[in-house]
């Protein structure tokens, strides 16, 4: 595996989940595998769990880690080929990525969408150019459209906690104070559609996601109907895909509450974090035994470790 940007980069997603669960039990079993190897983590956007969990994963494998917040510490990057760089950009991405590839054995990069130009965001120009020019394996630490490390950890968590062979998993849109990317819900949908679960997405009309990721999901616009019999409820806000980047008419009544959860099969609550408490979901649910948010966050370590281990085995 040279690239980890989508579930489609993996031949067998469940095999990778099993590998991550093994590593959770024995995190230092392969502590020599990454000796004398360097992971570069490049951030164009903020991060807490992704940065720390991926660093920890690399350390468990014996890797050295270099971190750069290139949006604050690096030069302004030019993305266009053939550009006459007589403006604000200082360094071309082809040069920056090539240099980083000389310094690092594996590179992880995080680059959010602008949420103004759908075509520009969904072509993943920054991620694609890094993959092309750095010449080493690349991990997406969340891109404009997908967040595969989060989804792998989510699937791990569901595998650990499920009580039936085919649980019902509901992805529910939640209110927020601003427009958010579609990357996490896109990615979660992409992985769930390959996970052998009963997968339902519920959201107000107008918040349909890109069908490239949701074609095998059942879409229900009535939240209460979707929640019936659910075993897992994943809460996440996203802005409109079709009316790109927009927040549509107010939908405060979509906040998840204890009374709504009574419609479920005593379902677990999931959220990728950070979460706007008492906006997206109530405190009483997030702090209840039903909540898996901390388990999801812990599993981010072993999801990243499984991906890094697979890459290291190919380059060692």
N, C-alpha and C positions, 0 to 999 in steps of 0.2 A: 504494500500500500504506500504509494508515494504522496498521495493527497488525501486529506480528510476534510471535505467541505460539504458533504451531503451523504445521506444514507446509501446513495447509489455508488459511492466509492468503496463500499464494503460488500464482499461476496456473500457473507452470512452474518447479518446483524446480531442474531441471537447467540452465535458463537462468540462474538466480541463481548456481548453482555456476560456470558459465562466466564470469559477470561477476566473481565473486570471484577466479577464477584469472587473469583479465586484470589486475585490480587488484594482484595479487601481483607481476606483472611490472612494472607502472607505478603504484606506490602514490601518487605525487604528481600524477598526471595530472589530477585534479579538485580540486586544492588550493584553488581559488577558490570551489568550489561551496558550501562551508559558511561563507563569510565573513559575519560579523555574525549567525551563527546559534549558538544555545546548546543543548548537550546536558546534561540533568540526569540524573545517575546516582544512584538512590536505593536504598540497601541496608538491608534489615532483617536480613540474615544475612551471614556472612563471605564474602570473595571474594579471589582472587588473579588467576587468568587472566582471568576475566570482566571484572573492573574494569580491569585494566591494558590488556588487548587492546582493549576498547571505547573507552577513553580514547585509545589510540594510533590507532585507526581514525578517530575523530573529528578528531584533530589532523591526520592525513593529508589530510582533506577541508577543513581550514581552520576547523573549528569551535572555539568555546570550550567548556570542559567544567566543570561544577560537580558535585561529589560530596558526598553526605551519607549518613552512616551513621545513619539516622534512629532505629534501635533504641538508639543510644548518645547521639546528639547532639540528637535531636528530642523532642517531647512524646509521651507515651503516647497512642496512637491509639484512638479509639472507632470500631467498625465497624458497629454496629447503628443502623438508622434509628429515630428516635423515642426514643432512649435518654435517660433522665434522668441526666445526667453528674455525679452526686454521689459518684462513687467514685474509682478510681485513674486513669481515662482523663482526659486534659486537653484534647485537640483531636480534633474529628471528622474522619474521613478525607475527607469531602466538602469540608471547608474546606481541609485541607492539600493535597489533590490539586489543587483549583481554583487555589490560590495558586501552586503549583509550575508549573502550566500557564501562568500569567501571566509567569513568569520564564524559562521554557524553551520552545524550539521543538519539541524532541523529548524524551521522558522514557523512561529505562530503569529498570525496577524489578526487584528481586530479593526474593522472599518464599518461604521454605521452608514445608513442611507441619509440622503439629504431631505427626503420626503417632499420634494418639489417636482422632480422629473422622474417619472416612473421608468421610462426607458433607460435612462442613465443609471438608476439604482439597480434595476434588475439585470443589467448586463454585467454587473460586478467588475467594473473596470479596474479598481485598485487590486482586488484579490487576484483577478486573472493576470494582471501584469506582474505581480509579485511571483506568481507561480511560473510564469514564462521566463522571467529574467533572473531569478535567484538560483536556479539550477539545483536546489536541494528540496527534500520533502517539506510540504507546507500543511499546516493545520489551521483551519478557520477557528478563530477565537470569538466569532460572531461576525457575520458579514452583513451586507445590505439586505439579504433575503433569507438567510438561514443561520441557525446556531446549533450545529451538530453535537458539540460536546455536552450542551445542556440536555439535548434530547436523548443522548446515550445514557446519561445519568438518570434521566426520568424513566427510561425503560428499565434500567437496573432496579430502580426503586419499586416500580410496579411488579417486576418479577419477584422481588423479595417479599412483597406484602400481599400479593394476590391470593385469594382463597378458592378460586375456580380456574379451570383451564383457560376459559375465554371470558375474562371480566369485561364489564361494560365500562368504558372510559369516555367521559364527557369533557370536552374542551369548551369552556364557557367564557364568552366575552365579558369583561368587567369594566366598569366606569373608570375614568382617569381624568386628571386635570389638564392634560395636554395630549397632543398627538404622539403616538408611539409607533415604532416600526412593526412590520409584520414578521420579522425574522423568527422569533420564538414560536408563535403559533404555526407559521409555515413549516418549520422544522419538526415541531411536535406532530403535526398532521402527517408529514411525510414518513416519519418513523412509525407512528401508530398504524398507518395503512399497511405496513409490512410486518406488524407485530403479532398478528393472530388474535386481536382483541375485537370486541364489538365497539366501534368507534363512532361517536356522535359529536358534532360541532353545533353549538347553539350561540346565536348572536342576533342583535336587532337587524332588521332589513337594511341593506346598504353597507354592511360590514363583511360581505362575502370576501373570502381570501382568494388568492390565485388558484385556479382550478388545476394547475400543474401539480399541486400538493394535496388537494382535497378530493380528487375525483372518486376515490373509493370510500369516502366518509358519508355518513348520513347527516344532512343539514336540517336543523329544526329551529324555527325562529321564536318559538315559545319556550322560554327557559324552564318553566315548571314541568312542561311535558318532557323535555329532554332529560331532566334530572331523575325521572322515575326509574327506580331499579339500578341506579348507577353504583358502581363499586369504587370508582375514582373520579374526582371532579378536579380538573385542572383549570385554574383561573388565570386569565391574562387579558390585558387590554391590547388593542391594536387599532390603528387608524384605518380609514377606508382604503381599499385597494383600487376600486373602480373610480371613485372620486378621490384621486390619489392624495394621501397624506392628510386628508381632512377629518375633522371631528364633526360628526353629523348631529342631528337633533338630540337633545339631552336624553340620557337613558339611565338616570340615577337608580331606578328601580331594579337594575340588574346587579346591584351589589349582592354578594352571597351572604346569606344570613342563616342562623340556626334553624329557623322555621322552614326555609327552603330545603335545607339538607335533610329534613324529616321525610322528604319524598324519596330519598335515595335508599340504597341497601346498606345503611350505616357507612356511607362512603368515606374514603380518605380524601382530605383536602391537599391539593398540590399547587405550588406557585414557584416560579423560578427565582424570585427575589431580584431586586428590591421590590417590596410591596407597599402600596399606599394603604395603610391600615384604616379601616372604617370608611374607605372609599371604594376599594375593590372588594374587600372581604372584611368581615367584622373581627374584632379582637377575640371574641369568645370562640370563634372557629380556629383562628390561627394559633391560639394558645391552648387548644383542646387536644386530647389524645388522638383525635382524628387527623391532626395536622402532620404532614410529612415534609414540611419545608426544610427542616434542619437535616433530615435524612437525605433529601435531594442534594442539599449543599455539600454534605460529607461525601456523597457518591460522586460529586464532580472530580474529586481527587483520583478515584480509581477508574473512572471513565477516561480521563486524560492519560492515566498511567497505561491503560490497556492500548490506547492508540499509539503512544510513544513507544511502548515495548514492541508493538508490531512493526513500526517504522525502523526501530533500531536493529531488529533482527534481520532486516533487509539490507542495511548499510554496514553492519559490523563486519 
